[in-house]
Amino acid sequence: MPALNRLVGSTPSLGTDFWSFRKKCYNKDMINQQLIDYIEQQLQQGVSKKDVKDVLVLRGWKEQDIDEAFYLASKQSSSEASPTPTRTASSPVQETKVKAPILVTIIAWLILLGGIGSLLVTTPLLLIGGLGKSGVLFGLGGLTLVRGVGLVVVSFGLRQMRRWALYAFTALTILAVIVSIYSFATSPKQELTEFIDVAIQTLVLVYFWAISKKFI
């Protein structure tokens, strides 16, 4: 660089030509950038590439400069755009995972154990007819079996904070309340533990709906 300065300074004509050439290049870059900005603006407004090119030709621009500006504009816009991956129909959908609160996780495990216990108690009685030959009692046993299966399935959904699990647990709680009320109406001497179980499940449901915004 010092040698270039000495050469430019020692030769006046050469120095003048050098700075003149540099100024022209700078002006050309400015003009090209203005042309690129104009092309980008028109394309963003929905004007077709052909119409933009025709207008520029009428204004005296060379087709070579116009084509180069179009190329640079497309390259510049593609580099500025964020690289958002396009999801095709064949690409798998990545599910959003939400970490369940500790209390929800504990309740989900207790629900799983309760569902398994309900299945272990109800299934053998239904198979051997231990619930009696009455159709009503057999129907209640079937509802209890369905409730047990539902609790097992719901427990997995609750640990992942799935909204469908919240709705399913709501339906199971309503079912448990109905069965408990009917059992008490038909057999007032029903054990108190069953009502306590339903009451606890109802309180858990209230808690779930209190944090329902966390379910996805």
PyMOL commands that set and color helices and strands:
alter all, ss='L'
color gray80, all
select helices_A, chain A and resi 2-10+12-44+49-58+63-80+102-128+135-159+163-186+192-210+212-214
alter helices_A, ss='H'
color red, helices_A
deselect
rebuild
show_as cartoon
